[in-house]
Amino acid sequence: MINYALIVLIFSLSETTALHANSIKFKNANELFDSKNYTEAIQNYNDLSTNGVSVNLLFNLGNSYYKAGEVGKALSSYQKALKLAPRNPDLIKNFNFVQKQVPTPPIPITLSQKLIRKLSIDEWIFITAFLSSLFFILMGIKQFYPSHIKNRFWMKISGAIAFIFLLFSLYSLSDYYDDKRAFVTKDIVVHTGPVEQSPESFMAKDGMELFVLGHNGNFINVKSSFGTVGWIDTDAVAFILP
């Protein structure tokens, strides 16, 4: 007979051991950063990221990249962290500090994007779920105890607000998973076509933010904040999303 309790215990112990091992690796990576071994710290943080990322991990990884002189990769790590914690003051401060050192401006965003990025996806979904639950509770009370809710005004208001936040949540999901921004990770020529022999379109500097338009083999079609279009090697950019 299978001892299910034993199986659960084994898996629980395995998970606890993994978490403990990750915490030790994270501590070791931090110690490497403190001792100015930035290259080794980056390797350790990246190894940890294969098991999932956190705000602290991405923040420390961004700091390590910056200290190692890799501006584009630092900005990419900070942006990934800001997706999880968009109002984190340390993240915002470090990102803005590093971004100011890039000679080209970032890709402009719309007013609606500015608004939607004030909250993380998890926050939008949580608020939407709360408001939707409130609406359905009011619906249930109206159904089973009609005398308690004679005026449907608050039901309509709660339903409308829940629907609006649902739209915001869907927009937030679309904005998150359809984020086509990327950062240049080294000074490189951007070509007019998806081959090395193509003429030069413009020169991209480390940390320059680009908008990805499409892919062709090992090249991606990009647009700069100035509106200039060209093709760049995929290995020369760090995406905000994989």
C-alpha positions in Angstrom: 0.0 0.0 0.0 1.4 3.4 -1.0 2.1 5.7 1.9 0.9 9.0 0.6 1.9 10.8 3.7 5.4 9.7 3.2 5.4 10.9 -0.4 4.1 14.3 0.6 6.8 14.5 3.3 9.5 13.6 0.8 8.4 16.2 -1.7 8.1 18.8 1.1 11.6 18.0 2.3 12.9 18.3 -1.3 11.2 21.7 -1.8 12.6 22.9 1.5 16.1 21.7 0.6 15.9 23.5 -2.8 14.8 26.7 -1.1 17.6 26.4 1.4 20.1 25.8 -1.4 18.8 28.7 -3.3 19.1 31.0 -0.3 22.7 29.9 0.2 23.5 30.5 -3.5 21.8 34.0 -3.3 23.9 34.8 -0.2 27.1 33.6 -2.0 26.2 35.8 -5.0 25.7 38.8 -2.8 29.1 38.1 -1.1 30.7 38.0 -4.5 29.1 41.3 -5.4 30.3 42.9 -2.1 33.9 41.7 -2.8 33.7 43.3 -6.3 33.8 39.9 -8.1 31.0 41.1 -10.4 31.5 38.6 -13.2 31.2 35.7 -10.8 28.2 37.4 -9.1 26.4 37.7 -12.4 27.0 34.0 -13.2 25.6 33.0 -9.8 22.5 35.3 -10.1 21.9 34.0 -13.6 22.2 30.4 -12.4 19.6 31.2 -9.7 17.2 32.8 -12.3 16.7 29.4 -14.0 14.6 28.4 -10.9 12.5 31.6 -11.2 13.2 35.3 -10.6 12.4 37.8 -7.9 12.6 41.5 -7.5 15.7 41.2 -5.3 17.4 38.8 -7.7 16.8 41.0 -10.7 17.8 44.1 -8.8 21.1 42.7 -7.7 21.7 41.3 -11.1 21.2 44.7 -12.6 23.6 46.2 -10.1 26.2 43.6 -10.9 25.9 44.2 -14.7 26.3 47.9 -14.1 29.3 47.5 -12.0 30.8 45.2 -14.6 30.3 47.9 -17.2 27.4 46.2 -19.0 24.9 49.0 -19.2 22.3 47.4 -21.6 22.1 44.2 -19.6 21.7 46.3 -16.4 18.8 48.3 -17.8 17.1 45.1 -19.0 17.4 43.5 -15.5 16.0 46.6 -13.9 13.1 46.8 -16.3 12.3 43.1 -15.7 12.3 43.9 -11.9 10.1 46.9 -12.4 7.5 44.7 -14.1 7.2 42.9 -10.8 7.5 46.0 -8.5 6.8 49.1 -10.6 6.9 51.5 -7.6 10.0 50.2 -5.9 12.0 53.4 -5.1 15.4 51.8 -5.2 14.7 50.2 -8.6 13.4 53.4 -10.0 16.4 55.3 -8.7 19.0 52.9 -10.1 17.2 52.5 -13.4 17.0 56.3 -13.9 20.6 56.8 -12.8 21.9 54.2 -15.4 19.5 55.4 -18.1 20.8 58.9 -17.9 24.3 57.7 -18.8 22.9 56.5 -22.2 23.4 59.2 -24.9 20.1 58.3 -26.6 16.6 58.8 -25.2 14.3 55.8 -24.4 11.5 54.6 -26.5 8.5 56.9 -25.8 5.4 55.3 -24.2 1.8 56.3 -24.3 -0.2 57.9 -21.5 -2.2 54.7 -21.1 1.0 52.7 -20.8 2.3 55.0 -18.1 -1.0 54.5 -16.2 -1.1 50.7 -16.6 2.5 50.3 -15.5 1.8 52.0 -12.2 0.6 48.6 -10.9 2.0 45.1 -11.5 -0.1 42.4 -13.3 -0.6 40.7 -9.9 -2.0 44.0 -8.4 -4.4 44.6 -11.3 -5.6 41.0 -11.1 -6.0 41.1 -7.3 -8.0 44.4 -7.4 -10.2 43.1 -10.3 -10.9 39.8 -8.4 -11.8 41.7 -5.3 -14.2 44.0 -7.1 -15.7 41.2 -9.1 -16.2 39.2 -5.9 -17.9 42.2 -4.3 -20.3 42.5 -7.3 -21.2 38.8 -7.2 -21.8 39.0 -3.4 -24.2 41.9 -4.0 -25.9 39.8 -6.8 -26.3 36.9 -4.4 -27.8 39.1 -1.7 -30.2 40.6 -4.2 -31.2 37.1 -5.4 -31.7 35.5 -2.0 -32.5 38.5 0.2 -34.2 41.0 -2.2 -35.5 43.1 0.7 -31.9 43.9 1.8 -31.1 45.6 -1.5 -34.0 47.7 -2.9 -31.8 50.1 -4.8 -29.8 48.6 -7.6 -27.6 51.7 -8.0 -24.7 50.3 -6.0 -24.9 47.0 -7.8 -24.6 48.8 -11.1 -21.7 50.9 -9.9 -19.8 47.9 -8.5 -20.4 46.0 -11.7 -19.2 48.9 -13.9 -16.1 49.4 -11.8 -15.3 45.7 -11.8 -15.7 45.6 -15.6 -13.4 48.7 -16.0 -10.7 47.0 -13.9 -11.2 43.8 -15.9 -10.3 45.8 -19.0 -7.3 47.4 -17.3 -6.2 43.9 -16.2 -6.4 42.6 -19.8 -4.6 45.6 -21.1 -1.9 45.0 -18.4 -1.5 41.4 -19.5 -1.2 42.4 -23.1 1.3 45.2 -22.3 3.4 42.8 -20.2 3.6 39.8 -22.6 3.7 41.9 -25.7 6.6 44.1 -24.5 8.8 44.5 -27.6 11.5 46.6 -26.0 15.2 45.6 -25.9 18.5 47.1 -24.9 21.7 47.1 -26.9 24.4 45.3 -24.9 27.5 46.5 -26.8 28.4 49.2 -29.3 27.4 47.7 -32.7 26.4 48.7 -36.2 22.7 48.3 -37.1 22.4 47.3 -40.8 19.8 48.1 -43.4 19.2 44.4 -44.0 19.3 41.1 -42.0 22.9 40.3 -43.1 26.3 41.6 -42.0 27.1 42.8 -45.5 24.2 45.2 -45.6 25.0 48.9 -45.4 25.0 50.7 -42.1 21.7 52.2 -40.9 22.9 53.7 -37.7 25.4 53.0 -34.8 23.9 51.6 -31.6 25.6 52.2 -28.3 25.5 50.0 -25.2 22.3 50.7 -23.3 20.4 52.1 -26.2 16.7 51.2 -26.1 15.1 49.7 -29.2 11.7 48.6 -30.3 11.6 45.2 -31.9 9.6 45.0 -35.2 10.3 41.5 -36.3 12.8 38.6 -36.7 14.8 37.1 -39.5 17.2 34.3 -38.5 19.8 35.6 -36.1 18.8 39.2 -36.8 15.9 41.3 -35.5 14.3 44.3 -37.1 14.4 47.3 -34.7 13.4 50.9 -34.5 15.2 53.5 -32.4 13.7 56.3 -30.4 14.6 58.6 -33.3 12.5 56.5 -35.7 15.5 55.0 -37.5 14.9 51.4 -38.6 17.5 48.6 -39.2 18.6 45.1 -38.4 20.8 44.0 -35.5 22.3 40.7 -34.3 20.1 39.0 -31.7 23.2 38.4 -29.5 23.8 42.1 -29.2 20.6 42.9 -27.4 19.0 42.0 -24.0 15.2 41.6 -24.2 12.9 42.6 -21.5 11.0 39.4 -22.1 12.6 36.1 -23.2 
